[in-house]
Amino acid sequence: MKREAILKETREALAKTGFFLSQPHGERGLCFDLVARRDDTLLIVKVFQNVDGLSKGTAQELKTIARTLEGSPLVIGERSGTGPLEDGVIYGRFGVPILCRSTLLEFLEEGVPPFLFSAPGGLYVRLDAAALRRVRDERGLSLGALAEMAGVSRRTIQMYLEGMAATLDVAMRLEDFLKESLALPVDPFSFLDHPATSETAAPRLEGFERELFQRLQRLGYEVLPTARSPFDALSKRELTTFLTGIGGAESALDRKAEVVSNISRVVEKDSVMFVVRRAVRTSIRGVPVIGREELRRAKDSDAVEEMISERKG
């Protein structure tokens, strides 16, 4: 199945199960293809036919955007270089969860989460360590007895009791021997990744873009430049985050504002476009427009946010 068909089916599955989606933007080479929100769940989604196409740079930017917008990154694909992605399995690459369409559909439509995840060495399951400890205590089982039955070391059994995942075959042996369900489901939308693992190389900044970001930083914003997104940065201060675009030619500015405005509505964050010289319009497609001189005159972040609030369409 071609990527466009996978993307179309992914959109349909999300819309059918109550997600509010960003409109198709048709741009290639971006770190995400759509954003989707349902209640407090925000997904930043990238679609591939072959998930080997997910580069480290794309994954890092996808994670940075998801974390900053308080969402979850998700990659949907059909295959990797080793073959088709299996149903009911969460894969991962560069810290981003990867699902095939059928696993996503089963989770969205039937509420059945995957129990398996792929890692070096094969398929693994998260064990219910509390249940394993309880059964061991109730039956007076030693570490050695469990280790012999599972075919692992005593130290490995101890690590299972402390929360370490087990390979699928070991988990099945434990469940069969104990007659107890031990496998825990994995929520692909509850992805959490330590910020230190998502550091991205900052794009090379020049000219107005460099001046703009430095000015925003002096006004107290943390500016996270993007290289593979419809917007050029995420600007954050305390509880405020806005999608930040940099304007170019008028025709390109209209199209960019249209895409950014649509994404802004789904992620429920304000957006703003900065331009070298602002013409008559104070907003484009509902996106506030602020000129270089206006930003230079802003005394503090409150002044910037007041302009954004006044100019929202």
TORLOKE-714532 format. One record per residue (C-alpha): x, y, z; residue number from 0. Coordinates in nm, 3 decimals, padded with zeros to 5 digits. Last residue first. Layout:
# TORLOKE-714532
REC|X|Y|Z|NUM
...
This chain:
# TORLOKE-714532
REC|-00.883|03.650|01.377|312
REC|-00.623|03.705|01.644|311
REC|-00.484|04.057|01.624|310
REC|-00.558|04.183|01.975|309
REC|-00.436|03.864|02.145|308
REC|-00.110|03.858|01.947|307
REC|-00.045|04.225|02.020|306
REC|-00.113|04.165|02.392|305
REC|00.120|03.868|02.385|304
REC|00.404|04.080|02.253|303
REC|00.341|04.356|02.510|302
REC|00.329|04.101|02.791|301
REC|00.661|03.959|02.672|300
REC|00.835|04.289|02.743|299
REC|00.912|04.635|02.608|298
REC|00.787|04.572|02.254|297
REC|00.944|04.837|02.030|296
REC|01.170|04.588|01.854|295
REC|00.872|04.360|01.794|294
REC|00.681|04.641|01.626|293
REC|00.988|04.728|01.420|292
REC|01.018|04.371|01.289|291
REC|00.651|04.342|01.198|290
REC|00.387|04.137|01.375|289
REC|00.118|03.935|01.198|288
REC|-00.156|03.762|01.394|287
REC|-00.281|03.434|01.239|286
REC|-00.654|03.434|01.162|285
REC|-00.603|03.355|00.795|284
REC|-00.362|03.647|00.782|283
REC|-00.358|03.905|01.060|282
REC|-00.265|04.270|01.107|281
REC|-00.301|04.340|00.735|280
REC|-00.187|04.678|00.609|279
REC|00.172|04.579|00.528|278
REC|00.412|04.452|00.792|277
REC|00.775|04.479|00.704|276
REC|01.030|04.219|00.816|275
REC|00.762|03.967|00.904|274
REC|00.671|03.771|01.216|273
REC|00.375|03.531|01.207|272
REC|00.194|03.427|01.521|271
REC|00.016|03.118|01.649|270
REC|-00.188|03.052|01.960|269
REC|-00.212|02.702|02.104|268
REC|-00.508|02.465|02.107|267
REC|-00.324|02.181|01.928|266
REC|-00.611|02.150|01.680|265
REC|-00.672|02.522|01.630|264
REC|-00.299|02.594|01.589|263
REC|-00.265|02.326|01.323|262
REC|-00.526|02.504|01.112|261
REC|-00.367|02.845|01.163|260
REC|-00.024|02.708|01.071|259
REC|-00.150|02.565|00.742|258
REC|-00.338|02.881|00.640|257
REC|-00.055|03.108|00.758|256
REC|00.192|02.919|00.538|255
REC|-00.035|02.949|00.235|254
REC|-00.087|03.321|00.287|253
REC|00.282|03.385|00.353|252
REC|00.385|03.200|00.037|251
REC|00.176|03.439|-00.171|250
REC|00.302|03.744|00.020|249
REC|00.668|03.651|-00.005|248
REC|00.839|03.564|00.323|247
REC|00.703|03.554|00.675|246
REC|00.855|03.379|00.973|245
REC|00.627|03.153|01.172|244
REC|00.599|03.088|01.544|243
REC|00.357|02.844|01.698|242
REC|00.281|02.978|02.043|241
REC|00.339|02.851|02.395|240
REC|00.229|03.025|02.713|239
REC|00.227|02.854|03.054|238
REC|00.576|02.980|03.153|237
REC|00.726|03.119|02.834|236
REC|00.749|02.917|02.512|235
REC|00.817|02.995|02.149|234
REC|00.786|02.702|01.907|233
REC|00.976|02.757|01.588|232
REC|00.962|02.786|01.209|231
REC|00.608|02.666|01.143|230
REC|00.516|02.411|00.874|229
REC|00.768|02.173|01.033|228
REC|01.098|02.005|00.934|227
REC|01.362|02.255|01.045|226
REC|01.228|02.367|01.380|225
REC|01.362|02.634|01.616|224
REC|01.282|02.598|01.988|223
REC|01.269|02.946|02.140|222
REC|01.252|02.979|02.518|221
REC|01.092|03.317|02.568|220
REC|01.201|03.584|02.816|219
REC|01.199|03.903|02.608|218
REC|01.570|03.853|02.542|217
REC|01.483|03.515|02.394|216
REC|01.226|03.673|02.164|215
REC|01.487|03.922|02.042|214
REC|01.740|03.644|01.977|213
REC|01.477|03.451|01.783|212
REC|01.394|03.750|01.567|211
REC|01.755|03.849|01.494|210
REC|01.841|03.494|01.388|209
REC|01.535|03.469|01.163|208
REC|01.599|03.816|01.022|207
REC|01.948|03.726|00.902|206
REC|02.080|03.378|00.970|205
REC|02.006|03.073|01.178|204
REC|02.163|02.730|01.133|203
REC|01.912|02.478|01.263|202
REC|01.976|02.362|01.621|201
REC|02.099|02.004|01.647|200
REC|01.835|01.815|01.835|199
REC|01.823|01.705|02.196|198
REC|01.565|01.434|02.241|197
REC|01.737|01.193|02.481|196
REC|01.801|01.469|02.738|195
REC|01.429|01.553|02.734|194
REC|01.346|01.214|02.887|193
REC|01.080|01.040|02.682|192
REC|00.721|00.972|02.777|191
REC|00.479|00.795|02.547|190
REC|00.132|00.753|02.688|189
REC|-00.029|00.730|02.345|188
REC|00.101|00.379|02.267|187
REC|-00.063|00.249|02.587|186
REC|00.108|-00.081|02.668|185
REC|-00.096|-00.364|02.819|184
REC|00.046|-00.565|03.111|183
REC|00.136|-00.932|03.090|182
REC|00.110|-01.128|03.418|181
REC|-00.206|-01.335|03.387|180
REC|-00.182|-01.621|03.637|179
REC|-00.178|-01.998|03.592|178
REC|00.164|-01.989|03.766|177
REC|00.338|-02.229|03.527|176
REC|00.156|-02.112|03.214|175
REC|00.196|-01.745|03.303|174
REC|00.568|-01.786|03.375|173
REC|00.626|-01.986|03.057|172
REC|00.438|-01.726|02.849|171
REC|00.642|-01.443|03.001|170
REC|00.965|-01.630|02.924|169
REC|00.860|-01.683|02.560|168
REC|00.759|-01.320|02.516|167
REC|01.083|-01.178|02.651|166
REC|01.053|-01.014|02.990|165
REC|01.028|-00.651|03.098|164
REC|01.202|-00.532|03.415|163
REC|00.979|-00.419|03.701|162
REC|01.159|-00.503|04.025|161
REC|01.012|-00.854|04.043|160
REC|01.135|-00.907|03.686|159
REC|01.482|-00.798|03.803|158
REC|01.472|-01.059|04.079|157
REC|01.378|-01.322|03.821|156
REC|01.680|-01.212|03.615|155
REC|01.910|-01.248|03.919|154
REC|01.780|-01.601|03.978|153
REC|01.885|-01.683|03.622|152
REC|01.653|-01.774|03.336|151
REC|01.477|-02.086|03.208|150
REC|01.134|-01.984|03.333|149
REC|01.084|-02.297|03.545|148
REC|01.438|-02.296|03.677|147
REC|01.423|-01.923|03.760|146
REC|01.088|-01.956|03.934|145
REC|01.219|-02.240|04.153|144
REC|01.546|-02.056|04.221|143
REC|01.372|-01.736|04.322|142
REC|01.181|-01.940|04.578|141
REC|00.809|-02.003|04.564|140
REC|00.612|-01.981|04.887|139
REC|00.277|-02.005|04.711|138
REC|00.127|-01.684|04.845|137
REC|00.461|-01.502|04.837|136
REC|00.535|-01.593|04.473|135
REC|00.180|-01.509|04.369|134
REC|00.200|-01.167|04.534|133
REC|00.545|-01.087|04.392|132
REC|00.432|-01.176|04.039|131
REC|00.113|-00.973|04.080|130
REC|00.312|-00.669|04.194|129
REC|00.562|-00.712|03.909|128
REC|00.287|-00.708|03.644|127
REC|00.519|-00.789|03.357|126
REC|00.578|-00.566|03.058|125
REC|00.608|-00.780|02.749|124
REC|00.893|-00.832|02.504|123
REC|00.943|-00.931|02.142|122
REC|01.288|-01.001|02.002|121
REC|01.651|-00.958|02.100|120
REC|01.679|-00.585|02.043|119
REC|01.335|-00.439|02.120|118
REC|00.982|-00.494|01.991|117
REC|00.684|-00.434|02.213|116
REC|00.401|-00.668|02.296|115
REC|00.078|-00.611|02.487|114
REC|-00.100|-00.392|02.233|113
REC|-00.410|-00.208|02.351|112
REC|-00.762|-00.330|02.275|111
REC|-01.006|-00.037|02.294|110
REC|-01.213|-00.179|02.011|109
REC|-01.212|00.110|01.763|108
REC|-00.899|00.303|01.862|107
REC|-00.676|00.016|01.982|106
REC|-00.782|-00.224|01.710|105
REC|-00.741|00.047|01.448|104
REC|-00.393|00.140|01.569|103
REC|-00.282|-00.223|01.568|102
REC|-00.428|-00.268|01.217|101
REC|-00.250|00.044|01.089|100
REC|00.098|-00.069|01.197|99
REC|00.244|00.094|01.505|98
REC|00.565|00.285|01.584|97
REC|00.658|00.449|01.915|96
REC|00.938|00.712|01.894|95
REC|01.255|00.672|02.106|94
REC|01.497|00.675|01.812|93
REC|01.298|00.387|01.665|92
REC|01.030|00.190|01.839|91
REC|00.792|-00.093|01.763|90
REC|00.466|-00.158|01.941|89
REC|00.321|-00.497|01.854|88
REC|-00.042|-00.607|01.824|87
REC|-00.024|-00.681|01.454|86
REC|00.323|-00.734|01.308|85
REC|00.508|-00.483|01.093|84
REC|00.575|-00.629|00.749|83
REC|00.933|-00.734|00.660|82
REC|01.294|-00.695|00.771|81
REC|01.346|-00.363|00.593|80
REC|01.048|-00.219|00.774|79
REC|00.679|-00.244|00.696|78
REC|00.339|-00.080|00.703|77
REC|00.385|00.238|00.901|76
REC|00.227|00.468|01.157|75
REC|00.459|00.685|01.367|74
REC|00.336|00.847|01.688|73
REC|00.455|01.139|01.896|72
REC|00.251|01.220|02.206|71
REC|00.123|01.561|02.316|70
REC|00.207|01.830|02.567|69
REC|00.278|02.088|02.293|68
REC|00.644|02.111|02.398|67
REC|00.670|01.733|02.432|66
REC|00.515|01.662|02.094|65
REC|00.727|01.925|01.918|64
REC|01.048|01.794|02.073|63
REC|00.954|01.433|01.997|62
REC|00.887|01.506|01.628|61
REC|01.209|01.707|01.611|60
REC|01.408|01.415|01.749|59
REC|01.237|01.163|01.519|58
REC|01.298|01.373|01.207|57
REC|01.665|01.419|01.296|56
REC|01.711|01.048|01.374|55
REC|01.562|00.950|01.041|54
REC|01.233|00.767|00.991|53
REC|01.255|00.616|00.642|52
REC|01.316|00.273|00.793|51
REC|00.946|00.296|00.873|50
REC|00.863|00.175|00.522|49
REC|00.520|00.300|00.409|48
REC|00.558|00.597|00.638|47
REC|00.318|00.815|00.835|46
REC|00.401|01.079|01.097|45
REC|00.155|01.172|01.371|44
REC|00.162|01.431|01.650|43
REC|-00.114|01.307|01.880|42
REC|-00.297|01.513|02.143|41
REC|-00.507|01.331|02.404|40
REC|-00.679|01.558|02.655|39
REC|-01.017|01.549|02.479|38
REC|-00.950|01.398|02.137|37
REC|-00.686|01.580|01.936|36
REC|-00.510|01.497|01.610|35
REC|-00.205|01.648|01.443|34
REC|-00.109|01.554|01.090|33
REC|00.179|01.468|00.861|32
REC|00.469|01.512|01.101|31
REC|00.847|01.559|01.066|30
REC|00.806|01.734|00.732|29
REC|00.967|01.609|00.411|28
REC|00.662|01.646|00.191|27
REC|00.392|01.911|00.204|26
REC|00.036|01.814|00.117|25
REC|-00.121|02.015|00.397|24
REC|-00.400|01.775|00.484|23
REC|-00.632|01.943|00.737|22
REC|-00.560|01.908|01.108|21
REC|-00.775|01.650|01.281|20
REC|-01.036|01.643|01.560|19
REC|-01.040|01.286|01.694|18
REC|-01.367|01.110|01.768|17
REC|-01.306|00.749|01.670|16
REC|-01.409|00.786|01.305|15
REC|-01.174|01.084|01.264|14
REC|-00.876|00.882|01.387|13
REC|-00.953|00.585|01.164|12
REC|-01.018|00.807|00.861|11
REC|-00.689|00.993|00.909|10
REC|-00.498|00.667|00.935|9
REC|-00.673|00.534|00.624|8
REC|-00.573|00.843|00.424|7
REC|-00.214|00.831|00.550|6
REC|-00.185|00.464|00.457|5
REC|-00.327|00.541|00.112|4
REC|-00.080|00.827|00.061|3
REC|00.207|00.605|00.174|2
REC|00.132|00.345|-00.091|1
REC|00.000|00.000|00.000|0
